[in-house]
Amino acid sequence: MQAVYRYLIAAVLAVVACQDAWSQRMVGGTFGLEAGAGMFSARQPLKDFSLNAALVAYTSKGNYQRYGLEYGHREHRYRGRPLSQETFMLDAGYVLRLFGSGSRSFSINAGLSGAVGYESFNRGDKVLPDGALLLERDGLVYGVQVLMSLEFFVSDRIVLLLQGKALALWDTSQKQFRPSSGMGIRINLN
């Protein structure tokens, strides 16, 4: 008889613990800080990379507003010499929760944001060492960004992210469409 009581007490505690663990995830009005890294090309992951940070404000049903900063670095080759392309971007947008587990331990999200930034080639040096002139120009760029993410809740406050992004930029002298993939971590503050 004691074994039955132990079993019932353990089952009740397990149900209560599971409900308490996910009840405060993705609640409207909470904020989170996000940091991540990504790559543009699998061929040169240490030379074609991005670093980003974002503020996340949850609204309702797991949806959230995202305000981010991103630094992107790409390396091009000219006669065996590296030429750098750097992009500094600000983005703001809205992310929808498409699918998630009932326990709120993971979710699949999609978002759209507007982006504006500055793009620089070869750190502003237009004349190359052999006397050739670099035709790409530095300047402001703007566009839209589409985001897909897979989010895994390690705890109520810590979220691991796998992201895929596609950035379409206007007023650039390089590729207008720029896909990337990356991973990151989010810490929910309250």
C-alpha positions in Angstrom: 0.0 0.0 0.0 2.9 2.4 0.8 4.3 1.8 -2.7 1.0 3.0 -4.2 1.1 6.2 -2.1 4.7 6.9 -3.2 3.7 6.3 -6.8 0.7 8.7 -6.6 2.8 11.4 -4.8 5.6 11.1 -7.4 3.1 11.4 -10.2 1.4 14.5 -8.7 4.7 16.2 -8.1 5.8 15.4 -11.7 2.7 16.9 -13.2 2.9 20.0 -10.9 6.6 20.5 -11.7 6.0 20.2 -15.5 3.3 22.8 -15.5 5.3 25.2 -13.4 8.4 24.8 -15.7 6.7 26.1 -18.9 4.1 28.4 -17.6 6.2 31.6 -17.7 7.8 31.1 -21.2 7.0 33.5 -24.1 4.7 35.7 -21.9 3.7 39.1 -23.3 5.6 42.0 -21.8 8.8 40.1 -21.1 12.2 41.1 -22.6 15.3 39.2 -23.7 18.8 39.9 -24.9 20.2 37.9 -27.7 23.7 37.3 -29.0 24.8 35.2 -31.9 27.3 34.4 -34.7 26.8 33.2 -38.2 28.4 32.6 -41.5 27.7 33.6 -45.1 29.8 30.8 -46.8 30.6 27.3 -45.7 33.8 27.5 -47.7 35.3 30.3 -45.6 33.5 30.3 -42.2 36.3 32.2 -40.5 36.5 34.9 -43.2 32.8 35.3 -44.1 31.0 35.7 -40.8 28.5 37.9 -38.9 28.1 38.8 -35.2 24.8 40.1 -33.9 23.0 41.3 -30.8 19.3 42.0 -30.4 16.7 43.1 -27.9 13.5 40.9 -28.0 10.1 42.1 -26.6 7.5 39.3 -26.4 4.0 40.4 -27.3 1.5 37.5 -27.3 1.3 33.8 -28.2 5.0 33.5 -28.4 5.4 36.3 -31.0 7.9 39.0 -30.5 9.4 42.3 -31.7 13.1 42.2 -32.5 15.6 45.1 -32.6 19.0 44.1 -33.7 22.6 45.2 -34.5 24.8 43.1 -36.9 28.4 43.3 -38.1 29.1 41.3 -41.2 32.6 40.6 -42.7 33.3 39.1 -46.1 36.7 38.6 -47.7 37.3 38.8 -51.4 40.5 37.9 -53.2 42.4 40.1 -55.7 45.6 38.7 -57.1 46.1 36.6 -54.0 45.5 39.6 -51.6 42.5 39.9 -49.3 40.0 42.7 -49.8 37.5 43.1 -46.9 33.8 44.0 -47.2 32.3 45.1 -43.9 28.6 45.8 -43.2 27.1 47.4 -40.1 23.4 46.9 -40.0 20.4 48.0 -37.7 17.2 46.0 -38.1 13.7 46.2 -36.5 10.9 43.7 -37.2 8.3 41.3 -36.0 8.7 37.5 -35.5 5.7 35.1 -35.5 5.6 31.8 -33.7 4.6 29.2 -36.4 4.8 26.0 -34.4 5.9 25.0 -30.9 5.7 22.1 -28.6 2.9 22.0 -26.0 5.5 22.2 -23.2 7.0 25.3 -24.8 10.4 23.7 -24.9 11.0 24.5 -28.6 9.4 26.6 -31.3 9.7 27.4 -35.0 9.5 31.1 -35.9 9.5 33.3 -39.0 10.0 37.0 -39.1 10.3 40.1 -41.4 12.3 43.2 -40.6 13.5 46.4 -42.2 17.3 47.0 -42.2 19.5 50.0 -42.7 23.3 50.2 -42.4 26.7 51.2 -43.8 28.9 49.2 -46.1 32.6 49.6 -46.5 35.1 48.0 -49.0 38.8 47.6 -48.2 38.4 49.9 -45.2 37.8 52.9 -47.5 41.1 52.5 -49.4 40.2 52.8 -53.1 43.7 52.4 -54.6 45.1 48.8 -54.4 48.9 48.1 -53.8 49.4 47.4 -57.6 47.8 50.7 -58.6 44.4 49.3 -59.6 41.3 51.3 -58.6 38.6 49.7 -56.6 35.2 50.5 -58.2 32.9 49.4 -55.3 31.7 52.3 -53.3 31.2 52.8 -49.5 27.9 54.1 -48.4 24.4 53.6 -46.8 22.5 50.5 -47.7 18.9 49.5 -46.9 16.6 46.6 -47.4 14.5 43.8 -45.9 15.4 40.7 -43.9 13.6 37.4 -43.7 14.3 35.3 -40.6 13.6 31.6 -39.8 14.6 30.3 -36.4 14.4 27.2 -34.3 14.4 28.0 -30.6 15.1 25.5 -27.8 14.4 26.5 -24.2 17.1 25.1 -21.9 15.4 26.8 -18.9 12.8 29.5 -18.4 15.4 32.2 -19.1 17.9 30.6 -21.5 17.0 29.9 -25.1 19.4 28.4 -27.7 18.8 29.6 -31.3 19.4 28.2 -34.8 18.7 30.8 -37.4 18.6 31.2 -41.2 18.4 34.7 -42.6 18.0 36.2 -46.1 18.9 39.9 -46.5 17.9 41.8 -49.6 19.8 45.1 -49.9 19.4 48.1 -52.2 22.0 50.8 -53.0 24.9 48.3 -52.8 27.6 47.6 -55.4 27.8 44.0 -54.4 25.3 41.1 -54.3 21.8 42.3 -53.5 20.6 39.0 -52.0 22.7 37.7 -49.0 21.7 34.4 -47.2 23.3 33.4 -44.0 23.0 30.9 -41.2 23.9 31.0 -37.5 23.4 30.2 -33.9 23.0 32.1 -30.7 21.7 32.4 -27.2 18.9 34.5 -25.7 18.6 35.3 -22.0 15.1 36.3 -21.0 15.3 39.1 -18.4 11.9 39.0 -16.6 
